[in-house]
Amino acid sequence: MDKQKILDKVTKLMALANSPGANTNEAAIALRQARSLMAQYNIDADELRASQVLEASIPTGTRRSPADWLHALAGTCAAAFDCSHLSYYHPLKGYCFKFLGKGIGPDLAAYAYSSLVMQLQKARREHVSQQKRCQLKTKRRRGQLFAEGWIGAVAYKVREFAGDLAPEIKAEITAYLTVHHPDLKQSDITPSEAKGHDRSSLYAGIRQGRHAQLHHGVGRTEQPGISHGGAR
């Protein structure tokens, strides 16, 4: 039998065993059957938790490791829908972001990212083109600050639905990463320091970010360019 079908069956049995509506005998039988299947197919607790995590991936459009500001936007969208995110390299698509969570959360996080990133890229590109008589590294620094300001301004738009990552979902995502990405490296993003004239780029990003658009009422079938998949 397919491993995922076994995992789904064990999950249902565990849910029945822990259901408040189940009588003592039903709960005991369900728990016994679940443990028997786990032993028979060599399923551990992490693998069972990991099977509950769904994913949605979207290309970043670059073959270089995504810039910090792209990660910051992806992180903002992930948090808004009780998800986590990671980046990985696909030989055909280049670098992609993968959103991990439960239910429709990953799809919504990926949609929010795909909708906002195009607006941010356009605004950032226009801002950088206006930076005259300065070195390339200065333009890049100001582009980074502009993006950080922009993301900070739009954060509330996607965090309308957000809260802290639910503990049970966090545990399942941790299990998923342990099972499917054991060598994953985690890195922290340090906000850029704005000095002197660079502050105007940060403030410009904040101003323009307030006008970003993110539409509601998006379902799974209305998200072009997003590839779906579970913890298979």
N, C-alpha and C positions, 0 to 999 in steps of 0.2 A: 504493500500500500504506500502511496505517496507520503513522504515525510510531513509535508505541510498539512495534509488531511489528518494525520495522526496528531499533530500539534493542535489543530483546530478542535479535534475531538477531546483531547485532554483539557483544553481551555474550557470547553463547555461543561465537562464533568466537574472541573474545579469550581466553576461558577455555580453549578447546582449544589455542590457540597457546601458551599459557603452562603447559599441563598437563605435569607431569613424565613422564606416560605416553605422550605423543604423540611419534612419531618426527620427525626433522628435516624430512622432506618434508611430513608432515601439518601440522606447526606452521607452516611457511612458507606453505602454501596457505591455511590458516585466517587467518593474519595478513594476507595479501594481499587476501583476500576482505573482511575486516573493514575495512581501509583503503579499499578500493574503494567499499563501501557508505557509509562516512563521508563520502567525497568527493562521491559521487553525491547524497546527501541533506543535504549541508552540516551534518554533525554534528561538533561540536567535543568536546574531552576533557571539559569541564565538563558538557555536556549528557549525555554518556554516563555519567559518574559519578552525576549527578543522577537518572538513570533507575533507579538501583539502590535509591533511598530510598523506603521505604513510609511512610505516615502514618496516624494515627488522631486524629480530632478529637472534642472533647467540650465542650458549652456550660458556661460558668461560672455561668450563671443571673443575670448582671448586664449592664446596658447601659452601665455605667461601666467604665473601665479597671480590670482586676482589681487588688485590693489586693496589697501586697508579700507578705503572708503566703500568699496564694493562689499567687503566682508561686513562692514558696519551696517550697511543697508540690509543685507541678508539677515544679520542678527536681529535687527529691529523688527523685520517682518516675521521672523521665526518666533520671537518672544510674544508677539501679538496674538499668535494662534496656538499657544501652548506647544511650541515645537523647538527643536534644536536644528542646527545646520552644520554642514561640513562642505569642504571643497575637495574635488578629486579630478584627476586627469583622464579624459576619454580619448583614445587614439584617433577617433574620427571627429569628435565634437570639440576637442580642446578641453579647457577647464570648465567644470560644471559645479553648480551648487546643488546639494541634496538636502531637502528639508525632511526631518524625521518627527513623527508624532502619531496621533491617533485620529481615527475618523477622517473627516474632510479637512482637518487642520493643515496637513502638509500641502494639499492642493491650494488652499487659500493663501498660505504663506508664499508659495511659489507664484501664484497669480499677483499678489500684492507686490512682490519683488519685480516681476516682469513688467508690471504697469508703471511702477515708480522709477525703475532704473533708466528707462528710455528718456523720461522727463529730466532726470538728474544729469544724464550724460549730455543731453542737448544744452541744458542750462550751464553746466560746467564748461563745456567746449566754448560756448559764447563768451563766458566770463574770461577764460584764459586768453581768448583771441583779443580781448580788450587790454591785456597787460602789455604795454609798450615800453620800449627802452629798458628792458630788464633781461637778465640772463635766463637760460632755459631752466636751471634749477630753481630760480625764483618763481617762474611761471608754474612749475610743478608744485612747489610748496603752496602757492596761493590757490592753485586748483584743488589741492587736498583740503585746505582750510575752507574753501567755498563749499566743497562736498560735505564736510563735517557740519557746517552751519546749516546746510540744506536738510541734511538727514535729521538733525536735531529739531528743526522746525516741523518736519512732517511726521515725526515720531508719534505725536498725539493722535494723528489721523488713523494710524494702524493699531495704536494701543488702546483705542476705544473699547476693543474687545478683550484686552489683555489683562493679565495679572501675573503673579509669579508662576513659574512652571510647577504644575501640580506634582507633589512628591511621588505619587505612584507612576506618573508618566515619566518623570525624570529617571526613576529606577529602571523602567522598561527601556528607555533610550540608552541608558548606561549599559544595560545587558546587551542591547542590539550592537552597540559599538564594540563591546568585548567579544561578541561572537563573530561579527562580520568585518570589523576594522580593528583588529588587535594591535596593529602598529601605528594607529592614528596619532599624529602629533598635534598637540594643542598649543596655540599661540595667543597671546594677549595683544590687543590693539591699544597703543598709547596715543591719546589725543595730541594733535600737533599744538605747539606753542605759538600763539600769534603775537608778533612783535611789530611795533612801528606801523608802517604802511600795510603790512600783511593783515592787520585787523579789519581793514575795509573789505577784504575778500571774505572773511568769516561773516561779517555783518551782511554782506551782499547775499551770501548763501542763505542766511536766516530769512531775509526779506523775501527772496524768491521761493524758498521752500514753503512758505505760508500759502502760496498759490497753487501748490501741487494738487493734482486730482486723483482720487482713488474711489472708484465707484463700488457700491455695495451690491448684494444680491447675486453673487457669482456662484455658479454651481460647477460641478466637476466637468460637465460636458462643454462648458463655455470658456475653457482655458487653452487656447492654442499654444503649441510649442512646449507643453509640459509633458514629460514622460512619467508614467505612474508605475508603481510596483510596491509590493509588500516586502516583508522580511523573508524572502525566499532563498 
